[in-house]
Amino acid sequence: MLYYQLTFAASVVCCLLLLWKWKKQLDISYAAMNILVVISDMGALLRSAADTLDEAVIWNIISYIGACFLQATITFCILSLSRIHLHKFWKLLMVLPGLLMYAIIVTDPWTHLFYRSVQRMSWEGITILTKEYGAFHTVFYVMIIGYFVLDVAILGYALAKKREASVKNILLLALVEMISIAVYFFQKIFPDAIQLTAISYVGAQVIVLSILDRICLYDVDNTVMNALLSKGEMGCFSFTLSGKYLGCNKIAEGWIPELVQLRVDRGMPKNHNIPILHTIAEWMETIRKNGGSAEFFYTKGENIYKVSGGYFHDRGKVKGFQFAMRDVTQEQKYIKLINQYNNELEEKVEEKTQNLREMHQRLVQGMADMVESRDPSTGGHIKRTSQVVRILVDEMKKDPTLAPDKKFCQAMIKAAPMHDLGKIAVDDDILRKPGRFTPEEFDKMKTHAEEGSKIVKKLLSDMEDDYFAKIAENVAHFHHERVDGTGYPCGLKGEEIPLEARIMAVADVYDALVSKRCYKESLSFERAYEIIMEGMGTQFDGKLQPCFAAAREKLETFYRQEFAGSDSE
């Protein structure tokens, strides 16, 4: 009798320890397992103290609760430890064999399907039942073995595939499984031996308690949350999906005193004029729209709080909204200070960079002016072609088939003055020749395109704006190419020629046509327009034809102003 009393007392103590250590994130299977052990050990104790056969049979039936359902709860514990999640249907299917078997055991006094006969005998004041087993007792063996095979399969799969599952915990639970199976069959083989089932159940409880001490260590989210809550750094409050208040912790109550005015299980007061409650309602709506989670900042006085909101679940179903808030005032002040410092630094860097750009631009413009001063036949050419490029680019912006971006347009206009920098490498006797070039002289003059690209590349090599440097290099290198492939220096065709060079080619030739040179008179605007239009598709890019036509009036107005008082037109 003392043996059963001690095992029952031990099972109760283990169950109470579990409840004391219970964490909300733990699977309910652990609690169910402990409760089943308590019931089974209680049944065994009261059966041993029964005075009649009927009383002993009733307590024996109660003790079988553990035998019928304990294996299923062990399986659920194994699934939980292995981080394997099953649908409710499959869990119900796992419980069903034990439920059906227990129904047969409960009705056995009338059906005799489990025991053919049961006799009571007493030994030193302890009631012992001698039984003759029926057909369904064999089925019971099959059920136990089936659960065992399933558990072994799950454990094997977890050890092989589930890297996030603790191997030590899985092996401990496997030990529980093996002990319970071994003791059960030992008792059937040696029925006269000391009853070990009750003590094996208690051993299983002890092992499960040792596992529970470790489970929470592997849940990083909850470990962090508990640490923050214990330090008083996290405020929490909750509402149902319908907006009913569920409660808050002391931290949240201190940060949002208005929560004290709410009553648990009641919605927010109607027609209230409390700003934070309106804000919380907006947060809940945002969480719905975002699919279950969102982050917010809440400012109160000088304090800034970061609020993480989302759905909370119970048994796989969304039950409401849960909010966790932290005081991030110091963090935000630090971030603001860093941003302010970065903005000031960026402004200073931009200022210095702009100065460098302007110095670069003045250097380039100075070199362009120097080139132009060496070539008296092209006075004002650089200034005029830069303006022609600007007018053409403005018209290109209106064409949806071209639509160059802002960055390209700015770089193109800025690069235009550099197109003839290569002439600085051409000898004065050629560059200053008052008449037309001989074929040999023209060949030397043509080298200015390739030389210009080299000069531009060296000038802009230290600039951070690689995009502009490439545009300027292309303008200098390819502005004498023709789309039919007969241009120089590379004989490129069509879109092989960069767009910036195709634009520059139109501006360069147009200025040469309407300007007076030492070797020719200026052409009329009308004739120059006709020549350019005739060259579209052969010398010039045909895609630029609509833009050039649209720019005609602006170009002629500009040149009339430039040539006013001269005989250039």
KOLLUM-192251 format. One line per 3 residues: number of its first residue (from 1); their letters; for each residue y, x, z of C-alpha. Coordinates in pm, whole numbers. Each point is the difference from the previous one (the first is absolute). Layout:
<rs>
NUM = A = Y,X,Z; ...
</rs>
This chain:
<rs>
1 = MLY = 0,0,0; 241,281,88; -50,149,-347
4 = YQL = 121,-320,-171; 287,-36,245; 120,355,-70
7 = TFA = -28,-32,-376; 188,-331,3; 272,147,226
10 = ASV = 28,305,-227; 34,-221,-309; 276,-201,167
13 = VCC = 187,319,98; -28,134,-356; 131,-332,-137
16 = LLL = 296,4,241; 78,361,-99; 2,-107,-363
19 = LWK = 243,-285,71; 222,237,199; 9,250,-286
22 = WKK = 18,-266,-268; 243,65,-285; 109,-268,-242
25 = QLD = -93,214,-296; -365,27,112; -259,-209,-183
28 = ISY = -116,-303,201; -362,105,-65; 22,250,288
31 = AAM = 95,-273,247; -269,-234,-137; -262,272,42
34 = NIL = 93,58,366; 7,-371,81; -343,-48,-159
37 = VVI = -139,281,219; 143,-164,315; -157,-335,-93
40 = SDM = -336,159,-84; -12,203,323; 105,-306,200
43 = GAL = -284,-197,-163; -247,276,85; 122,10,364
46 = LRS = -24,-376,51; -334,-18,-181; -142,257,243
49 = AAD = 121,-214,292; -121,-336,-139; -225,-210,225
52 = TLD = -157,-214,-273; -132,48,-348; 257,-235,-156
55 = EAV = 286,184,168; -138,336,-112; -36,-124,-359
58 = IWN = 363,-120,-7; 132,338,123; -232,179,-243
61 = IIS = 153,-202,-284; 349,106,119; -106,366,18
64 = YIG = -107,-23,-367; 366,-47,-101; 31,378,4
67 = ACF = -318,57,-199; 105,-251,-268; 368,86,-41
70 = LQA = 42,354,130; -131,155,-322; 259,-189,-208
73 = TIT = 286,109,227; -121,363,-19; 8,-33,-380
76 = FCI = 359,-130,17; 96,293,225; -154,243,-248
79 = LSL = 196,-163,-286; 320,24,204; -52,367,83
82 = SRI = -92,76,-360; 324,-164,-125; -202,-243,-214
85 = HLH = 154,-346,-34; -220,-295,-93; 95,-354,-95
88 = KFW = -57,-266,269; -277,-153,-209; -213,316,25
91 = KLL = 65,31,372; -112,-359,51; -310,74,-206
94 = MVL = -83,292,231; 24,-221,310; -207,-281,-153
97 = PGL = -350,153,60; 73,52,371; 145,-351,26
100 = LMY = -307,-158,-161; -235,209,213; 181,-95,320
103 = AII = -20,-368,-99; -380,42,-26; -11,170,342
106 = VTD = 210,-275,163; -231,-272,-137; -318,197,71
109 = PWT = -92,-193,321; -68,-299,-229; -98,164,-331
112 = HLF = -195,306,123; 96,189,-315; 109,315,184
115 = YRS = -240,-2,293; -335,-180,-19; -14,2,378
118 = VQR = 197,135,295; -131,58,354; 188,95,316
121 = MSW = -128,255,247; 165,162,301; -16,366,97
124 = EGI = 168,113,325; 236,-297,-21; 95,60,-366
127 = TIL = -85,-263,-261; -177,137,-307; -80,-206,-309
130 = TKE = -321,62,-192; 18,-129,-357; -219,-63,-297
133 = YGA = 212,55,-310; 31,-246,-286; 63,45,-374
136 = FHT = 379,22,27; -23,288,244; -122,207,-298
139 = VFY = 300,-126,-200; 216,116,290; -142,354,-45
142 = VMI = 84,-14,-370; 358,-106,82; 45,290,243
145 = IGY = -138,249,-253; 222,-151,-273; 312,52,210
148 = FVL = -112,356,74; -50,84,-370; 340,-153,-87
151 = DVA = 171,203,273; -166,322,-114; 117,-68,-356
154 = ILG = 358,-62,115; -1,311,218; -135,209,-287
157 = YAL = 262,-134,-239; 279,63,254; -111,358,64
160 = AKK = -19,71,-375; 302,-189,-134; 247,-93,275
163 = REA = 203,314,72; 240,-198,221; -281,-105,237
166 = SVK = -83,212,308; -346,155,-38; -32,43,378
169 = NIL = 70,-368,68; -240,-110,-272; -279,217,143
172 = LLA = 65,-134,352; -32,-357,-127; -316,99,-187
175 = LVE = -134,119,335; 68,-348,148; -196,-152,-289
178 = MIS = -296,232,41; -19,-43,379; 8,-381,-17
181 = IAV = -270,-12,-271; -219,259,170; 17,-169,341
184 = YFF = -68,-346,-145; -319,109,-181; -109,221,292
187 = QKI = 16,-308,220; -212,-200,-242; -262,275,-29
190 = FPD = -9,61,378; 78,-339,156; -108,113,348
193 = AIQ = 243,293,10; 333,-21,180; 243,-230,-180
196 = LTA = 236,241,-180; 183,-253,-219; 268,-77,259
199 = ISY = 76,365,76; 3,85,-375; 267,-267,-50
202 = VGA = 213,160,272; -50,341,-165; 125,-150,-326
205 = QVI = 310,-129,183; 74,346,141; -26,161,-344
208 = VLS = 224,-266,-154; 260,59,276; 0,370,-81
211 = ILD = 53,-89,-367; 289,-232,85; 172,284,185
214 = RIC = 12,185,-334; 62,-280,-251; 375,-30,61
217 = LYD = 44,373,-62; -90,-55,-367; 253,-281,-54
220 = VDN = 311,209,-70; 229,-301,-56; -82,-153,337
223 = TVM = 10,336,177; 354,60,-125; 102,-358,81
226 = NAL = -136,24,354; 176,333,54; 333,-147,-111
229 = LSK = -48,-309,214; -91,204,307; 313,211,-42
232 = GEM = 220,-306,-32; 97,93,-357; -130,-309,-179
235 = GCF = 117,-358,28; -234,-272,-126; 32,-375,-55
238 = SFT = -195,-259,-197; 30,-342,-164; -252,-232,-161
241 = LSG = 11,-71,-374; 183,-325,77; 265,189,199
244 = KYL = -119,-74,354; 76,272,253; -303,184,145
247 = GCN = 166,251,232; 139,353,29; -32,307,219
250 = KIA = 264,119,247; 144,255,-239; 71,-261,-269
253 = EGW = 140,-233,266; 248,271,103; 105,73,-357
256 = IPE = 14,-367,-111; 85,-203,316; 24,-314,-214
259 = LVQ = -382,-9,-10; 4,-103,368; 157,-330,-105
262 = LRV = -306,-88,-209; -295,-187,143; -351,108,-85
265 = DRG = -175,-231,-249; 333,-155,-97; 203,58,-314
268 = MPK = 353,132,-4; 260,-246,137; 141,-232,-266
271 = NHN = 365,43,-99; 19,319,207; 283,244,-54
274 = IPI = -183,321,94; 41,263,-277; -310,204,84
277 = LHT = -225,-308,-20; 136,-73,-347; -69,365,-85
280 = IAE = -360,-21,127; -55,-314,-212; 128,195,-304
283 = WME = -236,287,87; -296,-239,4; 98,-139,-340
286 = TIR = 33,354,-141; -349,87,129; -138,-306,-180
289 = KNG = 170,102,-325; -117,361,30; -362,-98,47
292 = GSA = -41,70,370; 220,288,114; 359,124,-2
295 = EFF = 236,232,188; 348,-83,128; 287,157,190
298 = YTK = 166,-190,281; 332,117,143; 127,-106,339
301 = GEN = 315,164,124; -43,372,-52; -380,-22,0
304 = IYK = -209,-12,-316; -359,-130,5; -265,35,-269
307 = VSG = -220,-309,-15; -342,3,-169; -121,-353,-63
310 = GYF = -320,-138,-143; -278,-252,28; -249,26,283
313 = HDR = -357,-118,-51; -271,-154,210; -355,2,-134
316 = GKV = 125,72,-348; 259,-279,-10; 377,38,5
319 = KGF = 125,-152,324; 365,96,20; 271,264,-6
322 = QFA = 8,307,220; 303,224,36; 15,351,144
325 = MRD = 342,156,54; 116,350,92; 339,131,103
328 = VTQ = 99,237,-281; 366,37,94; -15,377,39
331 = EQK = -209,38,-314; 247,-205,-205; 298,190,140
334 = YIK = -170,324,-93; -82,-132,-349; 359,-119,-42
337 = LIN = 128,342,107; -237,175,-242; 100,-236,-284
340 = QYN = 367,56,74; -54,377,-1; -201,-24,-325
343 = NEL = 270,-212,-163; 268,249,100; -217,285,-124
346 = EEK = -68,-181,-327; 373,-60,-47; 75,368,55
349 = VEE = -283,106,-230; 119,-249,-263; 354,131,35
352 = KTQ = -116,359,-46; -229,-101,-285; 283,-187,-170
355 = NLR = 221,308,31; -274,208,-161; -40,-257,-277
358 = EMH = 373,5,-65; 2,380,-3; -293,-4,-239
361 = QRL = 172,-257,-219; 324,199,-4; -196,312,-91
364 = VQG = -176,-179,-284; 325,-160,-116; 170,340,13
367 = MAD = -271,153,-215; 22,-291,-243; 375,44,-23
370 = MVE = -50,374,-56; -241,-73,-285; 242,-248,-151
373 = SRD = 288,249,26; -206,246,-206; -52,-262,-272
376 = PST = 345,-117,-112; -148,-238,-252; -142,-231,270
379 = GGH = 295,-49,236; -60,-291,244; -355,-52,-130
382 = IKR = -162,23,345; 238,-247,160; -29,-248,-288
385 = TSQ = -381,11,-31; -30,-54,377; 203,-320,-37
388 = VVR = -203,-113,-302; -319,47,206; 152,-207,281
391 = ILV = 89,-285,-241; -349,6,-160; -176,1,338
394 = DEM = 209,-299,114; -122,-194,-304; -360,112,56
397 = KKD = 10,-155,349; 48,-339,-166; -304,40,-227
400 = PTL = -316,-133,172; -221,203,-237; 157,325,122
403 = APD = 145,-79,345; 31,358,130; 13,25,378
406 = KKF = 312,99,192; -132,346,80; -59,77,-370
409 = CQA = 344,-127,-103; 178,212,259; -199,312,-94
412 = MIK = 57,-58,-373; 379,-28,34; 12,299,231
415 = AAP = -215,212,-234; 195,-75,-321; 254,286,42
418 = MHD = -286,253,9; -139,-73,-344; 175,292,-174
421 = LGK = -16,262,277; -231,208,-221; 292,86,-227
424 = IAV = 104,255,260; -285,215,-135; 123,-23,-364
427 = DDD = 208,291,-136; 374,-58,-34; 2,91,-370
430 = ILR = -228,-297,-64; 138,-239,260; 363,59,-107
433 = KPG = -65,0,-374; 262,-233,-158; -217,-118,-290
436 = RFT = -354,-118,-61; -297,215,111; -230,186,-232
439 = PEE = -371,-86,42; -46,319,208; 300,-83,219
442 = FDK = -119,-357,45; -342,126,115; 176,207,269
445 = MKT = 214,-301,96; -312,-214,41; -123,231,274
448 = HAE = 262,-153,234; -233,-295,75; -283,210,139
451 = EGS = 238,244,169; 183,-295,154; -319,-132,163
454 = KIV = -65,342,155; 354,24,137; -11,-351,143
457 = KKL = -339,65,160; 133,313,172; 323,-168,109
460 = LSD = -174,-297,157; -312,174,135; 132,1,358
463 = MED = 98,-367,-1; -214,-245,198; 35,-263,-275
466 = DYF = -283,100,-233; 36,-328,-188; 360,73,-107
469 = AKI = -86,363,-82; -272,-117,-242; 232,-254,-166
472 = AEN = 270,267,-50; -254,251,-139; -132,-257,-249
475 = VAH = 351,-94,-113; 84,365,-73; -337,77,-161
478 = FHH = -69,-300,-224; 334,-163,-97; -35,132,-359
481 = ERV = -351,-141,-49; -44,-284,-252; -244,-293,39
484 = DGT = -144,75,-346; -100,348,120; 244,204,-215
487 = GYP = 227,105,287; 5,318,204; -98,204,199
490 = CGL = -351,-151,41; -29,-259,-276; -92,-278,240
493 = KGE = -55,-357,-129; 82,-345,134; -64,-45,369
496 = EIP = -114,360,30; 372,59,35; 118,-88,352
499 = LEA = 218,-312,16; 293,197,146; -2,233,-304
502 = RIM = -12,-296,-242; 307,-150,167; 183,334,-6
505 = AVA = -78,40,-373; 186,-323,-85; 302,98,213
508 = DVY = 8,357,-141; -12,-104,-368; 242,-292,42
511 = DAL = 263,230,155; -52,256,-277; 51,-270,-267
514 = VSK = 322,-150,133; 150,336,108; 189,244,-223
517 = RCY = -159,343,-29; 119,319,-168; -256,-51,-272
520 = KES = 47,-379,-51; 231,-295,44; -78,-283,242
523 = LSF = -173,-308,-138; 122,-353,59; -158,-196,284
526 = ERA = -152,-237,-253; -162,279,-203; -122,179,313
529 = YEI = -154,-328,124; -176,-48,-336; -141,353,2
532 = IME = -141,-39,351; -150,-341,-83; -156,140,-318
535 = GMG = -157,279,204; -166,-239,246; -376,42,-30
538 = TQF = 21,337,-178; 249,222,178; 60,-223,303
541 = DGK = -219,-224,218; -5,-348,-156; -26,-157,347
544 = LQP = 355,118,69; 140,-184,-304; 90,-327,187
547 = CFA = 167,196,279; 203,213,-242; 106,-311,-192
550 = AAR = 106,-173,324; 195,313,104; 193,29,-329
553 = EKL = 322,-166,115; 13,197,330; -66,327,-182
556 = ETF = 277,-58,-253; 244,-102,273; -78,318,193
559 = YRQ = 45,227,-301; 326,-167,-106; 136,79,345
562 = EFA = -132,357,-20; 142,63,-347; 329,-179,51
565 = GSD = 280,218,-142; -244,231,-184; -141,-2,-349
568 = SE = -362,17,107; -91,-354,-103
</rs>
